[in-house]
């Protein structure tokens, strides 16, 4: 399965496994994901499923969004994403179908994609882990957390592209691979995976089976 299901990161907790180990887990509300559109090779040039997640009030959706989802008999959905699928998966689902945690099993390895926490504009110490000035002797003034010289002298007389400097930090798309599924709660649409995933509580995440677990 190469489907990326949409979910919401609810936070972290810890559980005792059967062997008595205390394991930190991330709780993800995974679905239900609704199939809103099936794209075919003949009509669209590629095979894909468009999935929707997180119902919302009708007044928050635009008229085109409302009309698009009503064709599939679905309410307005906050998040819509496409994922490429193979021929077998494309023919397995129809608009209006609901997908959820039942596609996974305990012990599966999954890849979780999210957006890291945004930290605004940050200096070189916070952004890149630089040490800064280690002492304040010999007349140095307020340079403890400064980047220092960035020039290249007369040759080549420019700053190289990619120089590590202060700037926007965080809010980047990140994927954590091979997280083990520790528990499932289908009645609550909850997926419990070992370890941490990117993003803050309430953030959108995408979950798929790792390559070695795909069937």
N, C-alpha and C positions, 0 to 999 in steps of 0.2 A: 504493500500500500504506500503510495507516494502522496496521498492527500495531506494537506496542511490544514488541520482543524483550527478554528479560531477559538480563543478562550480569554479569560480574565484572571490575572494573578490576584488571588485573595490575600496572600501573605504566607508566612512561614510558621511552622510549629514543629513538634517532635513527637514521634511515636515509638512504642516498643515493638520490635519485630518478634517473630516466633522464637528466635534463638536467644531472646533477651537483650539484644543490642538496642541502644537508644539512638534513633536515626533522625537527623534533621530533614524535614521535607518541606517542599513548597506545595501549597494547595492551589490548584487551578480549576476554575469553573469552566469546563470544556463543553460548551454547547448548551442547548441543542444548536447545531449548525444546520441551516436550511439550504437546500440546493435551489438557487434562484434562477440559474440559467445553465444549460448544457451546450457547449460549443463543439462543433463537429468539424472534421477535416474537410468535408465536402462543402460546407457552407461558410466556414470561417477560416479555413486554411490551417487550423491546428485544433487539437483536442484539449478541452479544459472544462473544469467545473467552476462556476461562480458560487461562492458560499456566502451566506449572510448570518450575522450573529448579533444578539442583544436587541430585542424588540424595544421600540420607543413609541412615543405618542405620534399620531398622524400629523399634528401641526408642526412637528420638527422636521418632517421630510418634505422635500420639494415635490412639485406636481409630477415631474418626470420619474422621480424615484417611486412615488406612490403608484403610478401607472405601471411601471416595470414590475414591481413586486405583486401587484394585483393580478397580473397575468399568470403568476405561479400560485395564486391563492394565498399569499403571505402578507402579514402585517408589515409596516415600516420597520426596517432593521438599521441599526446604527452603523454597522461595519459590513462592507462588502469587499471580498477579495477573490481573485482568481488563482487557481492552481492547475498546472499541467497534469494530465493523466494519460494513461495508455488506453488502448482501444477497449480492453475488457472493463476497465473502471468507467469509461465514458458511457458504455452501454448498460451499466448496472444501475445507474441512478436516473431519476426523472425530476423535473422541477416540482418543488413541494416536499421532497423527501427530507427527513430529519436524520442527522448523523450526530453521534455522541461518543461517550466514553466506552461504549460497548465494542468499539473497534479496537480497543487495546486490552491487554491482559497483564496481570501482575507478572513482573519479571522482564517485561519488554524493555528494550533500550530505545529512548526517544531523543529527538533533537528539538530543543525549544528556542524559538526566536522571539526576541523582544527588543524594546528600545530602552537603553540605559537611562538612568536618572540624569536630567539636565542640571548642570551646575553653573550655568551662566558663563561669564568671562572670568577666567582663572589665570593665575600667574604660572611661571615655569615650575615652581616647586610643587604646587598642587597638581598641575596638568601633566608634567613629565617626570616628577620625582627628582629634580635637581637638588643639590645640597645648598646652594647659595654661599654667601661669604661666611667663613667660619669664625672670623674674629672682627673686632671693631677697632683694631689698633692702627697706628700710623696714619691717622687723619681720615680714615674711611667714614663716610657719612650716609646713613640710611641705605646701605646697599646689601643688607642681609638677605633679602629675598629677590634681588634684582637678577636679570638674566646676564648682565655683563656685556662685553663687546660682541658684536655680531658681524663686524666688517671683515673683509678679506684683503686689506691693504691695497696697494696699487695694482696688484695682479691677483685675481682677475677683476678687482675693483667692483665687485657686486656681491649681493647676498644670494647664496645658493637656494634654489627652490626646495621646500621641505624643511627649512631651518626650524628647529624647535623653539617656539616663542610663546608668549602669552596669547590667549585667544579663547574662543568658545570651547567649552569642555562638556562632554556628556551628550545625551540625547542622540546617540548613535545606534544604528541597528547592530545587534550582537546575537550570535547563536551559540548556545552551549550544547555540546553533543554528548550522546551516550549517557543520558541520565536514566537511572533505573526506575521503573514504575513500581512503587512500593505498595500502593493501595488504590482501589476503585470504589466509588460510591455512586452507582448508576442512578439511584433514586434521587440524588441531589446533584447529578451531573458533575461530580468532583473527581479529579485526577490528582493523586499524590505522587510526586516524583522526588527522589532523593537529591538533596543539595539545593543550591540557589539558582534562580533564573534571572535574567536582566529585567529591569524595570521596577517601578514603584507599585504599591498596592493599588489595585484597580486598573492597572495598565493592560493594554492589549498584548497578547502573546499568540504565537502560532506553534502548533505541536505536530510533529510527524514521526513515524517510526524511523529509527536509524536504518542505514542501508543494510546492515547484516540481519535485521529483523523483518525486512520487507518480504512479502510473499507475492 
